[in-house]
Amino acid sequence: MILVCGGFNAKIGNEQMTNNVAGRFSLHETTSENGAKLYDFATSNQLWIKGVNFLHKSIHKGTWKITGSHLCNQIDHVLVEKRHATSVEDVRTYRETNCDFDHYVVKGLTEEKMD
């Protein structure tokens, strides 16, 4: 299974165009320029953007806090091959983790495989 995780600085919106690579539970209404690039990358590599696939409270979606503000953006993402998309069962942000960094910890859960 291929996972691509990182700070892409990309906002994925809730527009219809993103339905083939992302869920409907984004923190943002519109896709940013970097979001469009991530969308193109996901489309061309048969990847699914999982961070916007799960219904969570907004405080568990934001991955980066804007300095001097209470506002957050969802710009860090977890992508997985579409054929393994159901293997990632959850992706969310953990705000209480103190890493002395302006990004929050993003955690993805995968299903356990039994042999």
PDB file as gemmi writes it, atoms N, CA and C in Angstrom:
CRYST1    1.000    1.000    1.000  90.00  90.00  90.00 P 1                      
ATOM      1  N   MET A   1       0.844  -1.170   0.000  1.00  0.00           N  
ATOM      2  CA  MET A   1       0.000   0.000   0.000  1.00  0.00           C  
ATOM      3  C   MET A   1       0.891   1.236   0.000  1.00  0.00           C  
ATOM      4  N   ILE A   2       0.567   2.192  -0.826  1.00  0.00           N  
ATOM      5  CA  ILE A   2       1.311   3.448  -0.884  1.00  0.00           C  
ATOM      6  C   ILE A   2       0.547   4.518  -0.114  1.00  0.00           C  
ATOM      7  N   LEU A   3       1.232   5.150   0.829  1.00  0.00           N  
ATOM      8  CA  LEU A   3       0.708   6.301   1.560  1.00  0.00           C  
ATOM      9  C   LEU A   3       1.608   7.487   1.277  1.00  0.00           C  
ATOM     10  N   VAL A   4       1.019   8.632   1.010  1.00  0.00           N  
ATOM     11  CA  VAL A   4       1.762   9.876   0.830  1.00  0.00           C  
ATOM     12  C   VAL A   4       1.237  10.840   1.883  1.00  0.00           C  
ATOM     13  N   CYS A   5       2.106  11.244   2.794  1.00  0.00           N  
ATOM     14  CA  CYS A   5       1.696  12.107   3.899  1.00  0.00           C  
ATOM     15  C   CYS A   5       2.595  13.328   3.939  1.00  0.00           C  
ATOM     16  N   GLY A   6       2.005  14.469   4.246  1.00  0.00           N  
ATOM     17  CA  GLY A   6       2.864  15.632   4.371  1.00  0.00           C  
ATOM     18  C   GLY A   6       2.131  16.948   4.437  1.00  0.00           C  
ATOM     19  N   GLY A   7       2.926  17.988   4.606  1.00  0.00           N  
ATOM     20  CA  GLY A   7       2.427  19.361   4.614  1.00  0.00           C  
ATOM     21  C   GLY A   7       2.462  19.894   3.191  1.00  0.00           C  
ATOM     22  N   PHE A   8       1.351  19.786   2.506  1.00  0.00           N  
ATOM     23  CA  PHE A   8       1.274  20.188   1.100  1.00  0.00           C  
ATOM     24  C   PHE A   8       0.893  21.650   0.929  1.00  0.00           C  
ATOM     25  N   ASN A   9       0.533  22.319   2.037  1.00  0.00           N  
ATOM     26  CA  ASN A   9       0.093  23.703   1.987  1.00  0.00           C  
ATOM     27  C   ASN A   9      -1.081  23.842   1.015  1.00  0.00           C  
ATOM     28  N   ALA A  10      -1.963  22.845   1.016  1.00  0.00           N  
ATOM     29  CA  ALA A  10      -3.037  22.740   0.029  1.00  0.00           C  
ATOM     30  C   ALA A  10      -4.390  22.649   0.715  1.00  0.00           C  
ATOM     31  N   LYS A  11      -5.277  23.579   0.377  1.00  0.00           N  
ATOM     32  CA  LYS A  11      -6.656  23.526   0.864  1.00  0.00           C  
ATOM     33  C   LYS A  11      -7.496  22.792  -0.173  1.00  0.00           C  
ATOM     34  N   ILE A  12      -8.163  21.735   0.258  1.00  0.00           N  
ATOM     35  CA  ILE A  12      -9.074  20.990  -0.607  1.00  0.00           C  
ATOM     36  C   ILE A  12     -10.482  21.453  -0.258  1.00  0.00           C  
ATOM     37  N   GLY A  13     -11.193  21.963  -1.247  1.00  0.00           N  
ATOM     38  CA  GLY A  13     -12.532  22.481  -1.013  1.00  0.00           C  
ATOM     39  C   GLY A  13     -13.609  21.424  -1.181  1.00  0.00           C  
ATOM     40  N   ASN A  14     -14.832  21.841  -0.926  1.00  0.00           N  
ATOM     41  CA  ASN A  14     -15.978  20.946  -1.046  1.00  0.00           C  
ATOM     42  C   ASN A  14     -16.630  21.040  -2.427  1.00  0.00           C  
ATOM     43  N   GLU A  15     -15.888  21.451  -3.441  1.00  0.00           N  
ATOM     44  CA  GLU A  15     -16.460  21.565  -4.771  1.00  0.00           C  
ATOM     45  C   GLU A  15     -16.699  20.194  -5.381  1.00  0.00           C  
ATOM     46  N   GLN A  16     -17.580  20.169  -6.369  1.00  0.00           N  
ATOM     47  CA  GLN A  16     -17.927  18.930  -7.064  1.00  0.00           C  
ATOM     48  C   GLN A  16     -16.697  18.305  -7.751  1.00  0.00           C  
ATOM     49  N   MET A  17     -15.772  19.127  -8.243  1.00  0.00           N  
ATOM     50  CA  MET A  17     -14.620  18.602  -8.988  1.00  0.00           C  
ATOM     51  C   MET A  17     -13.744  17.683  -8.150  1.00  0.00           C  
ATOM     52  N   THR A  18     -13.750  17.848  -6.836  1.00  0.00           N  
ATOM     53  CA  THR A  18     -12.874  17.038  -5.989  1.00  0.00           C  
ATOM     54  C   THR A  18     -13.491  15.695  -5.597  1.00  0.00           C  
ATOM     55  N   ASN A  19     -14.730  15.448  -5.990  1.00  0.00           N  
ATOM     56  CA  ASN A  19     -15.424  14.219  -5.577  1.00  0.00           C  
ATOM     57  C   ASN A  19     -14.732  12.936  -6.002  1.00  0.00           C  
ATOM     58  N   ASN A  20     -13.953  12.973  -7.068  1.00  0.00           N  
ATOM     59  CA  ASN A  20     -13.316  11.733  -7.529  1.00  0.00           C  
ATOM     60  C   ASN A  20     -11.985  11.436  -6.839  1.00  0.00           C  
ATOM     61  N   VAL A  21     -11.514  12.335  -5.965  1.00  0.00           N  
ATOM     62  CA  VAL A  21     -10.265  12.081  -5.238  1.00  0.00           C  
ATOM     63  C   VAL A  21     -10.333  12.424  -3.755  1.00  0.00           C  
ATOM     64  N   ALA A  22     -11.456  12.950  -3.290  1.00  0.00           N  
ATOM     65  CA  ALA A  22     -11.529  13.399  -1.892  1.00  0.00           C  
ATOM     66  C   ALA A  22     -12.950  13.286  -1.368  1.00  0.00           C  
ATOM     67  N   GLY A  23     -13.051  13.255  -0.051  1.00  0.00           N  
ATOM     68  CA  GLY A  23     -14.354  13.223   0.599  1.00  0.00           C  
ATOM     69  C   GLY A  23     -14.999  14.595   0.634  1.00  0.00           C  
ATOM     70  N   ARG A  24     -16.116  14.685   1.309  1.00  0.00           N  
ATOM     71  CA  ARG A  24     -16.921  15.905   1.326  1.00  0.00           C  
ATOM     72  C   ARG A  24     -16.816  16.665   2.642  1.00  0.00           C  
ATOM     73  N   PHE A  25     -15.875  16.316   3.508  1.00  0.00           N  
ATOM     74  CA  PHE A  25     -15.838  16.903   4.844  1.00  0.00           C  
ATOM     75  C   PHE A  25     -14.620  17.794   5.066  1.00  0.00           C  
ATOM     76  N   SER A  26     -14.342  18.644   4.094  1.00  0.00           N  
ATOM     77  CA  SER A  26     -13.217  19.563   4.202  1.00  0.00           C  
ATOM     78  C   SER A  26     -13.561  20.721   5.124  1.00  0.00           C  
ATOM     79  N   LEU A  27     -12.547  21.324   5.686  1.00  0.00           N  
ATOM     80  CA  LEU A  27     -12.699  22.533   6.485  1.00  0.00           C  
ATOM     81  C   LEU A  27     -12.953  23.736   5.576  1.00  0.00           C  
ATOM     82  N   HIS A  28     -12.646  23.601   4.283  1.00  0.00           N  
ATOM     83  CA  HIS A  28     -12.705  24.718   3.336  1.00  0.00           C  
ATOM     84  C   HIS A  28     -13.782  24.514   2.275  1.00  0.00           C  
ATOM     85  N   GLU A  29     -14.341  25.600   1.815  1.00  0.00           N  
ATOM     86  CA  GLU A  29     -15.348  25.555   0.753  1.00  0.00           C  
ATOM     87  C   GLU A  29     -14.712  25.520  -0.629  1.00  0.00           C  
ATOM     88  N   THR A  30     -13.598  26.226  -0.794  1.00  0.00           N  
ATOM     89  CA  THR A  30     -12.956  26.303  -2.110  1.00  0.00           C  
ATOM     90  C   THR A  30     -11.534  25.758  -2.049  1.00  0.00           C  
ATOM     91  N   THR A  31     -11.092  25.242  -3.169  1.00  0.00           N  
ATOM     92  CA  THR A  31      -9.760  24.658  -3.298  1.00  0.00           C  
ATOM     93  C   THR A  31      -8.753  25.754  -3.639  1.00  0.00           C  
ATOM     94  N   SER A  32      -7.615  25.751  -2.950  1.00  0.00           N  
ATOM     95  CA  SER A  32      -6.554  26.719  -3.223  1.00  0.00           C  
ATOM     96  C   SER A  32      -5.751  26.294  -4.453  1.00  0.00           C  
ATOM     97  N   GLU A  33      -4.829  27.143  -4.865  1.00  0.00           N  
ATOM     98  CA  GLU A  33      -3.962  26.818  -6.007  1.00  0.00           C  
ATOM     99  C   GLU A  33      -3.132  25.563  -5.729  1.00  0.00           C  
ATOM    100  N   ASN A  34      -2.576  25.474  -4.522  1.00  0.00           N  
ATOM    101  CA  ASN A  34      -1.834  24.264  -4.158  1.00  0.00           C  
ATOM    102  C   ASN A  34      -2.773  23.067  -4.029  1.00  0.00           C  
ATOM    103  N   GLY A  35      -3.997  23.312  -3.616  1.00  0.00           N  
ATOM    104  CA  GLY A  35      -5.001  22.253  -3.562  1.00  0.00           C  
ATOM    105  C   GLY A  35      -5.288  21.693  -4.943  1.00  0.00           C  
ATOM    106  N   ALA A  36      -5.343  22.568  -5.945  1.00  0.00           N  
ATOM    107  CA  ALA A  36      -5.558  22.121  -7.329  1.00  0.00           C  
ATOM    108  C   ALA A  36      -4.381  21.269  -7.800  1.00  0.00           C  
ATOM    109  N   LYS A  37      -3.183  21.649  -7.397  1.00  0.00           N  
ATOM    110  CA  LYS A  37      -1.995  20.850  -7.753  1.00  0.00           C  
ATOM    111  C   LYS A  37      -2.041  19.490  -7.068  1.00  0.00           C  
ATOM    112  N   LEU A  38      -2.453  19.464  -5.800  1.00  0.00           N  
ATOM    113  CA  LEU A  38      -2.577  18.198  -5.088  1.00  0.00           C  
ATOM    114  C   LEU A  38      -3.670  17.336  -5.718  1.00  0.00           C  
ATOM    115  N   TYR A  39      -4.767  17.961  -6.110  1.00  0.00           N  
ATOM    116  CA  TYR A  39      -5.849  17.266  -6.812  1.00  0.00           C  
ATOM    117  C   TYR A  39      -5.322  16.620  -8.095  1.00  0.00           C  
ATOM    118  N   ASP A  40      -4.547  17.385  -8.890  1.00  0.00           N  
ATOM    119  CA  ASP A  40      -3.962  16.846 -10.126  1.00  0.00           C  
ATOM    120  C   ASP A  40      -3.018  15.684  -9.835  1.00  0.00           C  
ATOM    121  N   PHE A  41      -2.191  15.829  -8.790  1.00  0.00           N  
ATOM    122  CA  PHE A  41      -1.269  14.765  -8.394  1.00  0.00           C  
ATOM    123  C   PHE A  41      -2.033  13.506  -8.001  1.00  0.00           C  
ATOM    124  N   ALA A  42      -3.079  13.679  -7.189  1.00  0.00           N  
ATOM    125  CA  ALA A  42      -3.885  12.538  -6.746  1.00  0.00           C  
ATOM    126  C   ALA A  42      -4.579  11.874  -7.931  1.00  0.00           C  
ATOM    127  N   THR A  43      -5.117  12.673  -8.831  1.00  0.00           N  
ATOM    128  CA  THR A  43      -5.816  12.132 -10.004  1.00  0.00           C  
ATOM    129  C   THR A  43      -4.863  11.340 -10.895  1.00  0.00           C  
ATOM    130  N   SER A  44      -3.709  11.902 -11.174  1.00  0.00           N  
ATOM    131  CA  SER A  44      -2.769  11.246 -12.093  1.00  0.00           C  
ATOM    132  C   SER A  44      -2.115  10.008 -11.487  1.00  0.00           C  
ATOM    133  N   ASN A  45      -2.119   9.890 -10.157  1.00  0.00           N  
ATOM    134  CA  ASN A  45      -1.486   8.740  -9.502  1.00  0.00           C  
ATOM    135  C   ASN A  45      -2.487   7.790  -8.836  1.00  0.00           C  
ATOM    136  N   GLN A  46      -3.771   7.967  -9.145  1.00  0.00           N  
ATOM    137  CA  GLN A  46      -4.821   7.100  -8.590  1.00  0.00           C  
ATOM    138  C   GLN A  46      -4.785   7.064  -7.068  1.00  0.00           C  
ATOM    139  N   LEU A  47      -4.708   8.268  -6.463  1.00  0.00           N  
ATOM    140  CA  LEU A  47      -4.666   8.394  -5.007  1.00  0.00           C  
ATOM    141  C   LEU A  47      -5.952   9.012  -4.497  1.00  0.00           C  
ATOM    142  N   TRP A  48      -6.267   8.766  -3.227  1.00  0.00           N  
ATOM    143  CA  TRP A  48      -7.430   9.315  -2.571  1.00  0.00           C  
ATOM    144  C   TRP A  48      -6.947  10.186  -1.409  1.00  0.00           C  
ATOM    145  N   ILE A  49      -7.468  11.404  -1.307  1.00  0.00           N  
ATOM    146  CA  ILE A  49      -7.110  12.329  -0.224  1.00  0.00           C  
ATOM    147  C   ILE A  49      -8.008  12.007   0.970  1.00  0.00           C  
ATOM    148  N   LYS A  50      -7.442  11.360   1.983  1.00  0.00           N  
ATOM    149  CA  LYS A  50      -8.241  10.803   3.069  1.00  0.00           C  
ATOM    150  C   LYS A  50      -8.593  11.788   4.184  1.00  0.00           C  
ATOM    151  N   GLY A  51      -7.818  12.828   4.384  1.00  0.00           N  
ATOM    152  CA  GLY A  51      -8.066  13.743   5.497  1.00  0.00           C  
ATOM    153  C   GLY A  51      -9.398  14.460   5.438  1.00  0.00           C  
ATOM    154  N   VAL A  52      -9.980  14.574   4.262  1.00  0.00           N  
ATOM    155  CA  VAL A  52     -11.276  15.250   4.105  1.00  0.00           C  
ATOM    156  C   VAL A  52     -12.390  14.225   3.904  1.00  0.00           C  
ATOM    157  N   ASN A  53     -12.126  12.993   4.279  1.00  0.00           N  
ATOM    158  CA  ASN A  53     -13.058  11.893   4.044  1.00  0.00           C  
ATOM    159  C   ASN A  53     -13.908  11.540   5.260  1.00  0.00           C  
ATOM    160  N   PHE A  54     -13.584  12.129   6.423  1.00  0.00           N  
ATOM    161  CA  PHE A  54     -14.237  11.726   7.659  1.00  0.00           C  
ATOM    162  C   PHE A  54     -14.925  12.910   8.328  1.00  0.00           C  
ATOM    163  N   LEU A  55     -16.101  12.653   8.852  1.00  0.00           N  
ATOM    164  CA  LEU A  55     -16.875  13.676   9.537  1.00  0.00           C  
ATOM    165  C   LEU A  55     -16.326  13.844  10.954  1.00  0.00           C  
ATOM    166  N   HIS A  56     -15.698  14.985  11.184  1.00  0.00           N  
ATOM    167  CA  HIS A  56     -15.164  15.333  12.498  1.00  0.00           C  
ATOM    168  C   HIS A  56     -15.559  16.767  12.815  1.00  0.00           C  
ATOM    169  N   LYS A  57     -15.472  17.137  14.075  1.00  0.00           N  
ATOM    170  CA  LYS A  57     -15.637  18.536  14.452  1.00  0.00           C  
ATOM    171  C   LYS A  57     -14.544  19.345  13.776  1.00  0.00           C  
ATOM    172  N   SER A  58     -14.811  20.608  13.513  1.00  0.00           N  
ATOM    173  CA  SER A  58     -13.831  21.469  12.843  1.00  0.00           C  
ATOM    174  C   SER A  58     -12.506  21.536  13.587  1.00  0.00           C  
ATOM    175  N   ILE A  59     -12.535  21.474  14.915  1.00  0.00           N  
ATOM    176  CA  ILE A  59     -11.280  21.547  15.670  1.00  0.00           C  
ATOM    177  C   ILE A  59     -10.397  20.323  15.441  1.00  0.00           C  
ATOM    178  N   HIS A  60     -10.950  19.259  14.896  1.00  0.00           N  
ATOM    179  CA  HIS A  60     -10.171  18.060  14.604  1.00  0.00           C  
ATOM    180  C   HIS A  60      -9.819  17.958  13.117  1.00  0.00           C  
ATOM    181  N   LYS A  61     -10.105  19.011  12.359  1.00  0.00           N  
ATOM    182  CA  LYS A  61      -9.773  19.055  10.935  1.00  0.00           C  
ATOM    183  C   LYS A  61      -8.582  19.966  10.651  1.00  0.00           C  
ATOM    184  N   GLY A  62      -8.506  21.083  11.358  1.00  0.00           N  
ATOM    185  CA  GLY A  62      -7.432  22.056  11.115  1.00  0.00           C  
ATOM    186  C   GLY A  62      -6.076  21.489  11.449  1.00  0.00           C  
ATOM    187  N   THR A  63      -5.123  21.681  10.552  1.00  0.00           N  
ATOM    188  CA  THR A  63      -3.784  21.127  10.753  1.00  0.00           C  
ATOM    189  C   THR A  63      -2.728  22.198  11.003  1.00  0.00           C  
ATOM    190  N   TRP A  64      -3.075  23.459  10.760  1.00  0.00           N  
ATOM    191  CA  TRP A  64      -2.116  24.557  10.932  1.00  0.00           C  
ATOM    192  C   TRP A  64      -2.848  25.761  11.487  1.00  0.00           C  
ATOM    193  N   LYS A  65      -2.362  26.285  12.603  1.00  0.00           N  
ATOM    194  CA  LYS A  65      -2.973  27.459  13.235  1.00  0.00           C  
ATOM    195  C   LYS A  65      -2.306  28.719  12.712  1.00  0.00           C  
ATOM    196  N   ILE A  66      -3.125  29.640  12.245  1.00  0.00           N  
ATOM    197  CA  ILE A  66      -2.627  30.921  11.746  1.00  0.00           C  
ATOM    198  C   ILE A  66      -2.094  31.711  12.937  1.00  0.00           C  
ATOM    199  N   THR A  67      -0.852  32.154  12.861  1.00  0.00           N  
ATOM    200  CA  THR A  67      -0.180  32.849  13.947  1.00  0.00           C  
ATOM    201  C   THR A  67      -0.979  34.082  14.367  1.00  0.00           C  
ATOM    202  N   GLY A  68      -1.184  34.235  15.666  1.00  0.00           N  
ATOM    203  CA  GLY A  68      -1.895  35.382  16.206  1.00  0.00           C  
ATOM    204  C   GLY A  68      -3.395  35.324  16.009  1.00  0.00           C  
ATOM    205  N   SER A  69      -3.912  34.161  15.705  1.00  0.00           N  
ATOM    206  CA  SER A  69      -5.335  34.008  15.432  1.00  0.00           C  
ATOM    207  C   SER A  69      -5.833  32.700  16.034  1.00  0.00           C  
ATOM    208  N   HIS A  70      -7.146  32.554  16.068  1.00  0.00           N  
ATOM    209  CA  HIS A  70      -7.746  31.292  16.490  1.00  0.00           C  
ATOM    210  C   HIS A  70      -8.152  30.463  15.276  1.00  0.00           C  
ATOM    211  N   LEU A  71      -7.883  30.970  14.077  1.00  0.00           N  
ATOM    212  CA  LEU A  71      -8.277  30.285  12.850  1.00  0.00           C  
ATOM    213  C   LEU A  71      -7.273  29.220  12.456  1.00  0.00           C  
ATOM    214  N   CYS A  72      -7.776  28.157  11.859  1.00  0.00           N  
ATOM    215  CA  CYS A  72      -6.937  27.056  11.396  1.00  0.00           C  
ATOM    216  C   CYS A  72      -7.224  26.764   9.933  1.00  0.00           C  
ATOM    217  N   ASN A  73      -6.243  26.225   9.261  1.00  0.00           N  
ATOM    218  CA  ASN A  73      -6.390  25.732   7.894  1.00  0.00           C  
ATOM    219  C   ASN A  73      -6.106  24.238   7.870  1.00  0.00           C  
ATOM    220  N   GLN A  74      -6.714  23.545   6.949  1.00  0.00           N  
ATOM    221  CA  GLN A  74      -6.480  22.121   6.752  1.00  0.00           C  
ATOM    222  C   GLN A  74      -5.575  21.990   5.523  1.00  0.00           C  
ATOM    223  N   ILE A  75      -4.259  21.981   5.768  1.00  0.00           N  
ATOM    224  CA  ILE A  75      -3.304  22.019   4.654  1.00  0.00           C  
ATOM    225  C   ILE A  75      -2.350  20.820   4.630  1.00  0.00           C  
ATOM    226  N   ASP A  76      -2.387  19.981   5.659  1.00  0.00           N  
ATOM    227  CA  ASP A  76      -1.572  18.767   5.723  1.00  0.00           C  
ATOM    228  C   ASP A  76      -2.496  17.587   5.425  1.00  0.00           C  
ATOM    229  N   HIS A  77      -2.033  16.677   4.580  1.00  0.00           N  
ATOM    230  CA  HIS A  77      -2.937  15.631   4.098  1.00  0.00           C  
ATOM    231  C   HIS A  77      -2.299  14.250   4.093  1.00  0.00           C  
ATOM    232  N   VAL A  78      -3.154  13.235   4.079  1.00  0.00           N  
ATOM    233  CA  VAL A  78      -2.774  11.832   3.945  1.00  0.00           C  
ATOM    234  C   VAL A  78      -3.446  11.326   2.669  1.00  0.00           C  
ATOM    235  N   LEU A  79      -2.637  10.804   1.741  1.00  0.00           N  
ATOM    236  CA  LEU A  79      -3.153  10.241   0.499  1.00  0.00           C  
ATOM    237  C   LEU A  79      -2.833   8.750   0.465  1.00  0.00           C  
ATOM    238  N   VAL A  80      -3.725   7.978  -0.115  1.00  0.00           N  
ATOM    239  CA  VAL A  80      -3.554   6.534  -0.207  1.00  0.00           C  
ATOM    240  C   VAL A  80      -4.006   6.089  -1.591  1.00  0.00           C  
ATOM    241  N   GLU A  81      -3.426   4.989  -2.062  1.00  0.00           N  
ATOM    242  CA  GLU A  81      -3.873   4.423  -3.338  1.00  0.00           C  
ATOM    243  C   GLU A  81      -5.370   4.157  -3.276  1.00  0.00           C  
ATOM    244  N   LYS A  82      -6.080   4.474  -4.351  1.00  0.00           N  
ATOM    245  CA  LYS A  82      -7.537   4.287  -4.364  1.00  0.00           C  
ATOM    246  C   LYS A  82      -7.929   2.843  -4.070  1.00  0.00           C  
ATOM    247  N   ARG A  83      -7.160   1.892  -4.557  1.00  0.00           N  
ATOM    248  CA  ARG A  83      -7.532   0.490  -4.329  1.00  0.00           C  
ATOM    249  C   ARG A  83      -7.395   0.074  -2.877  1.00  0.00           C  
ATOM    250  N   HIS A  84      -6.675   0.871  -2.081  1.00  0.00           N  
ATOM    251  CA  HIS A  84      -6.531   0.600  -0.646  1.00  0.00           C  
ATOM    252  C   HIS A  84      -7.199   1.675   0.209  1.00  0.00           C  
ATOM    253  N   ALA A  85      -8.040   2.473  -0.393  1.00  0.00           N  
ATOM    254  CA  ALA A  85      -8.635   3.619   0.310  1.00  0.00           C  
ATOM    255  C   ALA A  85      -9.427   3.198   1.551  1.00  0.00           C  
ATOM    256  N   THR A  86     -10.097   2.062   1.502  1.00  0.00           N  
ATOM    257  CA  THR A  86     -10.881   1.630   2.665  1.00  0.00           C  
ATOM    258  C   THR A  86     -10.004   1.116   3.806  1.00  0.00           C  
ATOM    259  N   SER A  87      -8.731   0.904   3.544  1.00  0.00           N  
ATOM    260  CA  SER A  87      -7.814   0.453   4.600  1.00  0.00           C  
ATOM    261  C   SER A  87      -7.495   1.553   5.601  1.00  0.00           C  
ATOM    262  N   VAL A  88      -7.631   2.801   5.186  1.00  0.00           N  
ATOM    263  CA  VAL A  88      -7.434   3.927   6.100  1.00  0.00           C  
ATOM    264  C   VAL A  88      -8.793   4.255   6.693  1.00  0.00           C  
ATOM    265  N   GLU A  89      -8.959   3.958   7.972  1.00  0.00           N  
ATOM    266  CA  GLU A  89     -10.262   4.057   8.618  1.00  0.00           C  
ATOM    267  C   GLU A  89     -10.538   5.403   9.266  1.00  0.00           C  
ATOM    268  N   ASP A  90      -9.511   6.212   9.472  1.00  0.00           N  
ATOM    269  CA  ASP A  90      -9.724   7.536  10.061  1.00  0.00           C  
ATOM    270  C   ASP A  90      -8.466   8.371   9.898  1.00  0.00           C  
ATOM    271  N   VAL A  91      -8.658   9.673   9.750  1.00  0.00           N  
ATOM    272  CA  VAL A  91      -7.577  10.652   9.761  1.00  0.00           C  
ATOM    273  C   VAL A  91      -8.118  11.861  10.501  1.00  0.00           C  
ATOM    274  N   ARG A  92      -7.378  12.315  11.504  1.00  0.00           N  
ATOM    275  CA  ARG A  92      -7.794  13.507  12.238  1.00  0.00           C  
ATOM    276  C   ARG A  92      -6.601  14.180  12.880  1.00  0.00           C  
ATOM    277  N   THR A  93      -6.821  15.375  13.363  1.00  0.00           N  
ATOM    278  CA  THR A  93      -5.792  16.187  13.993  1.00  0.00           C  
ATOM    279  C   THR A  93      -5.870  16.058  15.505  1.00  0.00           C  
ATOM    280  N   TYR A  94      -4.718  16.059  16.150  1.00  0.00           N  
ATOM    281  CA  TYR A  94      -4.637  16.053  17.608  1.00  0.00           C  
ATOM    282  C   TYR A  94      -4.003  17.365  18.046  1.00  0.00           C  
ATOM    283  N   ARG A  95      -4.818  18.242  18.598  1.00  0.00           N  
ATOM    284  CA  ARG A  95      -4.378  19.586  18.960  1.00  0.00           C  
ATOM    285  C   ARG A  95      -3.626  19.632  20.283  1.00  0.00           C  
ATOM    286  N   GLU A  96      -3.882  18.687  21.160  1.00  0.00           N  
ATOM    287  CA  GLU A  96      -3.272  18.755  22.488  1.00  0.00           C  
ATOM    288  C   GLU A  96      -1.800  18.376  22.496  1.00  0.00           C  
ATOM    289  N   THR A  97      -1.304  17.786  21.427  1.00  0.00           N  
ATOM    290  CA  THR A  97       0.103  17.402  21.363  1.00  0.00           C  
ATOM    291  C   THR A  97       0.965  18.656  21.220  1.00  0.00           C  
ATOM    292  N   ASN A  98       1.901  18.865  22.141  1.00  0.00           N  
ATOM    293  CA  ASN A  98       2.745  20.045  22.117  1.00  0.00           C  
ATOM    294  C   ASN A  98       4.083  19.697  21.471  1.00  0.00           C  
ATOM    295  N   CYS A  99       4.260  20.123  20.245  1.00  0.00           N  
ATOM    296  CA  CYS A  99       5.508  19.865  19.525  1.00  0.00           C  
ATOM    297  C   CYS A  99       6.292  21.145  19.278  1.00  0.00           C  
ATOM    298  N   ASP A 100       5.856  22.261  19.907  1.00  0.00           N  
ATOM    299  CA  ASP A 100       6.478  23.562  19.701  1.00  0.00           C  
ATOM    300  C   ASP A 100       6.581  23.883  18.213  1.00  0.00           C  
ATOM    301  N   PHE A 101       5.465  23.722  17.525  1.00  0.00           N  
ATOM    302  CA  PHE A 101       5.398  23.870  16.079  1.00  0.00           C  
ATOM    303  C   PHE A 101       4.023  24.426  15.749  1.00  0.00           C  
ATOM    304  N   ASP A 102       3.876  25.150  14.656  1.00  0.00           N  
ATOM    305  CA  ASP A 102       2.576  25.738  14.336  1.00  0.00           C  
ATOM    306  C   ASP A 102       1.626  24.774  13.615  1.00  0.00           C  
ATOM    307  N   HIS A 103       2.087  23.558  13.338  1.00  0.00           N  
ATOM    308  CA  HIS A 103       1.222  22.525  12.764  1.00  0.00           C  
ATOM    309  C   HIS A 103       0.820  21.549  13.870  1.00  0.00           C  
ATOM    310  N   TYR A 104      -0.370  21.009  13.742  1.00  0.00           N  
ATOM    311  CA  TYR A 104      -0.836  19.996  14.679  1.00  0.00           C  
ATOM    312  C   TYR A 104      -0.501  18.603  14.146  1.00  0.00           C  
ATOM    313  N   VAL A 105      -0.466  17.638  15.039  1.00  0.00           N  
ATOM    314  CA  VAL A 105      -0.189  16.253  14.665  1.00  0.00           C  
ATOM    315  C   VAL A 105      -1.399  15.691  13.922  1.00  0.00           C  
ATOM    316  N   VAL A 106      -1.150  15.075  12.770  1.00  0.00           N  
ATOM    317  CA  VAL A 106      -2.191  14.416  11.992  1.00  0.00           C  
ATOM    318  C   VAL A 106      -1.965  12.918  12.115  1.00  0.00           C  
ATOM    319  N   LYS A 107      -3.013  12.203  12.519  1.00  0.00           N  
ATOM    320  CA  LYS A 107      -2.888  10.767  12.733  1.00  0.00           C  
ATOM    321  C   LYS A 107      -3.863  10.036  11.826  1.00  0.00           C  
ATOM    322  N   GLY A 108      -3.357   9.021  11.157  1.00  0.00           N  
ATOM    323  CA  GLY A 108      -4.200   8.165  10.337  1.00  0.00           C  
ATOM    324  C   GLY A 108      -4.245   6.774  10.925  1.00  0.00           C  
ATOM    325  N   LEU A 109      -5.433   6.182  10.946  1.00  0.00           N  
ATOM    326  CA  LEU A 109      -5.600   4.830  11.445  1.00  0.00           C  
ATOM    327  C   LEU A 109      -5.856   3.896  10.275  1.00  0.00           C  
ATOM    328  N   THR A 110      -5.167   2.765  10.263  1.00  0.00           N  
ATOM    329  CA  THR A 110      -5.406   1.766   9.238  1.00  0.00           C  
ATOM    330  C   THR A 110      -5.998   0.521   9.882  1.00  0.00           C  
ATOM    331  N   GLU A 111      -6.689  -0.259   9.064  1.00  0.00           N  
ATOM    332  CA  GLU A 111      -7.280  -1.487   9.590  1.00  0.00           C  
ATOM    333  C   GLU A 111      -6.173  -2.483   9.890  1.00  0.00           C  
ATOM    334  N   GLU A 112      -6.401  -3.309  10.872  1.00  0.00           N  
ATOM    335  CA  GLU A 112      -5.432  -4.344  11.215  1.00  0.00           C  
ATOM    336  C   GLU A 112      -5.643  -5.536  10.296  1.00  0.00           C  
ATOM    337  N   LYS A 113      -4.559  -6.073   9.828  1.00  0.00           N  
ATOM    338  CA  LYS A 113      -4.600  -7.269   8.975  1.00  0.00           C  
ATOM    339  C   LYS A 113      -4.253  -8.475   9.836  1.00  0.00           C  
ATOM    340  N   MET A 114      -5.078  -9.496   9.800  1.00  0.00           N  
ATOM    341  CA  MET A 114      -4.822 -10.721  10.535  1.00  0.00           C  
ATOM    342  C   MET A 114      -4.386 -11.789   9.544  1.00  0.00           C  
ATOM    343  N   ASP A 115      -3.294 -12.489   9.840  1.00  0.00           N  
ATOM    344  CA  ASP A 115      -2.805 -13.576   8.974  1.00  0.00           C  
ATOM    345  C   ASP A 115      -3.359 -14.909   9.404  1.00  0.00           C  
TER     346      ASP A 115                                                      
END                                                                             
